[in-house]
Amino acid sequence: MKITPLRDKIFGEILDVGEITTKAGIILQSDVGKKSRPRWFKIEAVGPEATEVKEGDYALVDTGRWTHSLKRLSDGVELRDIEYDGILAVANKENMPSELIQLLLKNG
């Protein structure tokens, strides 16, 4: 089932959950639910007015600028509604920061 968001709505899958181990071996615990830092999302669907991001991009979203309720699709992917104005940065396969690469490796 393909979802097409309206206007500037964006749906994405949160990547930044669980603990992260830095290159130096320091373990950073998850603070999900504490709303204390931006999170990385994989963009799954983009409305026609959201011009600076596209499907397949990765977006760093400001603290709390996504829904807490999940939208469950028929394929089992859990999506969250992301506020367009809450996107701080966009990355793709050509310009991924090391933090994002580590998250992708961890999550498979």
Summary of the structure (lengths in Angstrom):
residues: 108
radius of gyration: 13.8
end to end distance: 22.8
largest distance: 43.1
contacts: 270
relative contact order: 0.26
helix: 12%
strand: 31%
